[in-house]
Amino acid sequence: MAYEFKLPDIGEGVHEGEIVQWLVKQGDFVKEDQAIVEVMTDKVTAEIPAPMSGVLTELRGKPGEVITVGSVIAVFDENAKEASASEEASSEDDEPAPAAKEQPAGPKKNEQSPEKEQTVEEEESATAANGTGKSTATATQERPLAGKAIAAPATRKLARELGVALSEVAGSGPRGRVTPDDVKTFQGAGSVVAKTAVSAVSASPEGFRSMGEHRAPFGGLRRKIAEHLVKSKQTAPHFAYVEEVDMSKLVAMRADLLPVAEAEGVKLSYLPFVIKAVIAGLRKYPVLNSQLDEQAKEVVYKNDFHMGVAVATDQGLIVPVVKYADQKNSFTLAAEIKTLAEKARAGKLTLEELKGGTFTLTSIGSIGGLFGIPIINYPEVAIMGINKIERRPVVRTIEGVEQIVIREMMHLSISCDHRVVDGAEAALFVKEVIQYLENPARLMTAF
C-alpha cells in the first residue's frame, strides 16, 4: 500500500524548506524514525525522519529545490519486506560475494565494472555541479564506497555551492574524509586553472591578459541569510548610534577571574559581562526588548531576556539564543555560549536553540576595525555591536586636574527600529549599559 509522506511542520513560523540532500535513495528500505532527507529553513537545518518502515518507491524534490510544508516529498510502500528491498539494493549496488552463483564473463571480483564506476562518478559530478544529484551517503558513513568520497553533510553542501565534485577531492581527514578546507582548497586551485585557461586565449595586442571570472551558486544558508537581511532592511527603518566605553576596570576584573574560570573548565570572554550589562539596560528601557506586532498594531514587550549571540560559521552568520540569560551567572553564560557556538559551527543547532530571541549581540572585536553598524535581527527591534578593546590615550580628570592617561577603550554600536525606538531612548540605553561596563561591581547589585 502506497503512503504519501508530506513535509511536516518543522517549527514555529516555518512554511517552507530547501532540500539540502537526500540521505537515502529510491528503492531503499528504511526504518521508522530513520533520517531520510536534510532540509534547510531560514531558521535551522534539520534531518527529517521516516514516519514508518517501508520501501521508498518515489522521492520528490531535488537538492536545492524549495518545498512547502504539507507537500508530498516521498512515497512509501509500507507492505514491502526489508529482505526483498535489501536483496534488490544488493543486486544493484554491491559486488557479488566470492561464493555467489556463477556469473557470466565480465570483470573479476576485485574489479569494478566500467558501468558502475561511471555511475558513481556521474552522480557525484552532477550533485556538486548543479545540486540536482542524489546523495548516496549519510553523515555518519565511515566506510568509503568504491569511487565515493567520505564527507559530512555540511561538506557536501559546501561542495555543491562551490561547484566542486567531491570524488575529485583528496581528503585530509581521518580515513580520507573530505573536510571543508579540502573543498575550498580544491575550488581555489580549480579557479586558478580556469582563469589561466581563459587568460591564455584572451591576450590583447597590448600584452594584457584577462583574468576572466568564475561563478558559484548563490543558495543554501547564504541565500536564507540574504532574504532575512533584506526583509529586515525593507521592513524596519534603521538608525544607528555609537558610543565609546572605558573597559579598564572590566579588563582587570576579568583577569582576576580567569584562573577561577579555568579551574572550572570555563573559557571566560567579555561577552557574559556585556550580556549582564545589556540586561540591566533593558530593564530600565524595556522598549528595546520588544517586538512590533504589525497586524495587531501593538508593541509587544518581552518580560524574559533571551539573548541572541551571532556566530560566524563556514556557512554564514547564525544566531543561537541564550534563554533566560538574566537568571544565569557569568560562568554559566560563558559555558552555554561556547556550547552553542560549537554546535552552530558543526551545523548541529536545534530549532529551539535558534528561536525566541528578544535582543541580539554581535561581536567583531577579534577581527578588528573601529566599529560596525549591524543589521537588526528582525523581528527584534535592536541589535548591539561589540567591538575591539584597544589601549589608547584619553583625557581624564584626576584630583581636579586633566591628565592624559592610557585606558582600555571600546566602541559600542547599536542599530534600532525607528518605528518603535526613538534616538534618545537608544542613546540613554547605551549610556546605561556603559555605566555597568565601566563600573562592573555594579553588576553584582543589578540582579
Secondary structure, 3 states (H helix, E strand, C coil): CEEEEECCCCCCCCCEEEEEEECCCCCCEECCCCEEEEEECCCCEEEEECCCCEEEEEECCCCCCEEECCCEEEEEECCCCHHHHHHHHHHHHCCCCCCCCCCCCCCCCCCCCHHHHHHHHHHHHHHHHHCCCCCCCCCCCCCCCCCCCCECHHHHHHHHHHCCCHHHCCCCCHHHCECHHHHHHHHHHHHHHHHHHHHHCCECCCCCECCCCCCCCCCHHHHHHHHHHHHHHHHCCEEEEEEEEECHHHHHHHHHHHHHHHHCCCCCCCHHHHHHHHHHHHHHCHHHHEEEECCCCEEEECCCCCEEECEEECCEEECCEECCHHHCCHHHHHHHHHHHHHHHHHCCCCHHHCCCCCEEEEECCCCCCCCCCCCCCCCECEEEEECCCEEEEEEEEECCEEEEEEEEEEEEEEEEECCCCCHHHHHHHHHHHHHHHHCHHHHHHCC
